[in-house]
Amino acid sequence: MEFLALIAGLAGLWLGTEATIRGAVAVAERLRVSEFIVGVVVLSVGSDLPELAIAVDAAIKNLQGGNASDLVVGSALGSGLGQIGFVMGVAGTIGVLTLPRRIVYGHGGMLLGSLALLGLFGLDGQVSTTEGLSLIIVYAIYVFLLLADAIDPQQANGEEARGRLSVSFLYLTIGLLIVIFSAELTVSSATKLALALNVEQSLIAIIIIGLGSSLPELSISVAAIMKRRASLSVGNLVGSNVFDTLIPVGVAAVIADLEFNASMLRIELPFLFLLTFVVLLLFRREQGIRKGEAAIILSLYLGYVLLKALSA
């Protein structure tokens, strides 16, 4: 029963995210921002609402005396691994993924720096309120610098433009409501399932929730590749991993101090850092990531999941 509830929760997260993304993309189109900005900021934030909603719900449980820290950190790291390893791997087998070197250095540096900062904060076994706020501020600065010259306020002027924006924001609102409800169902059922199966919360969070909540990124990236919009696909994945590293953990820590599982600090975080570094090295080449490289990335991720499951 709990497994069915978990599946229903993940399905609700996906459905809510899809509605949210539709509204977010429509808003971006009305304001005429670039595809890469749409991918890095709008799509990534929209598709990562499940991770944020799960983190907030779990943090509230911590505030009430529970212990759901592993769900917060595990789902954030698991989602990052799913996006870089699974989604990037699948997308690369469908079409060629490329990025200009300036973007690789700039956004790649942000990706690796965010992971290093999270690891630094987790060294003492917890992420405090101050450290959580620092993570949020770093992300806010990142987004501000991206959007500083991207949005033209004139595009939102006029009665017709405002009307279209209102409809787009309605999609966002409906999607958010579905996501919030589904997050509660997901966290509760995942916790109960872990207890029933005598499995660590971290395993449930990293594999099931982490990969399950990456389904929106998978659908977006595959659709973008098939429509020959590689920059939109890659931008979504890059932005999603920066968001996952900083915001869910940061917001949850602001609500209540988070414990940082030593095992995740030794295994998941370094593996995510290494996998991200490998992907960035591949992007430095002019040919980018093709089927062969994508297969290697996907194999590394699947090998990790297999070892994680066997060691449970």
Secondary structure as GFF3:
##gff-version 3
##sequence-region A 1 312
A	DSSP	alpha_helix	2	31	.	.	.	ID=ss1
A	DSSP	alpha_helix	35	37	.	.	.	ID=ss2
A	DSSP	pi_helix	38	43	.	.	.	ID=ss3
A	DSSP	alpha_helix	44	47	.	.	.	ID=ss4
A	DSSP	alpha_helix	49	63	.	.	.	ID=ss5
A	DSSP	alpha_helix	69	81	.	.	.	ID=ss6
A	DSSP	pi_helix	82	87	.	.	.	ID=ss7
A	DSSP	alpha_helix	88	94	.	.	.	ID=ss8
A	DSSP	alpha_helix	101	122	.	.	.	ID=ss9
A	DSSP	beta_strand	126	127	.	.	.	ID=ss10
A	DSSP	alpha_helix	129	147	.	.	.	ID=ss11
A	DSSP	three_ten_helix	153	156	.	.	.	ID=ss12
A	DSSP	alpha_helix	159	196	.	.	.	ID=ss13
A	DSSP	alpha_helix	201	203	.	.	.	ID=ss14
A	DSSP	pi_helix	204	209	.	.	.	ID=ss15
A	DSSP	alpha_helix	210	212	.	.	.	ID=ss16
A	DSSP	alpha_helix	215	226	.	.	.	ID=ss17
A	DSSP	alpha_helix	230	255	.	.	.	ID=ss18
A	DSSP	beta_strand	258	259	.	.	.	ID=ss19
A	DSSP	alpha_helix	262	263	.	.	.	ID=ss20
A	DSSP	pi_helix	264	268	.	.	.	ID=ss21
A	DSSP	alpha_helix	269	284	.	.	.	ID=ss22
A	DSSP	alpha_helix	291	310	.	.	.	ID=ss23
###
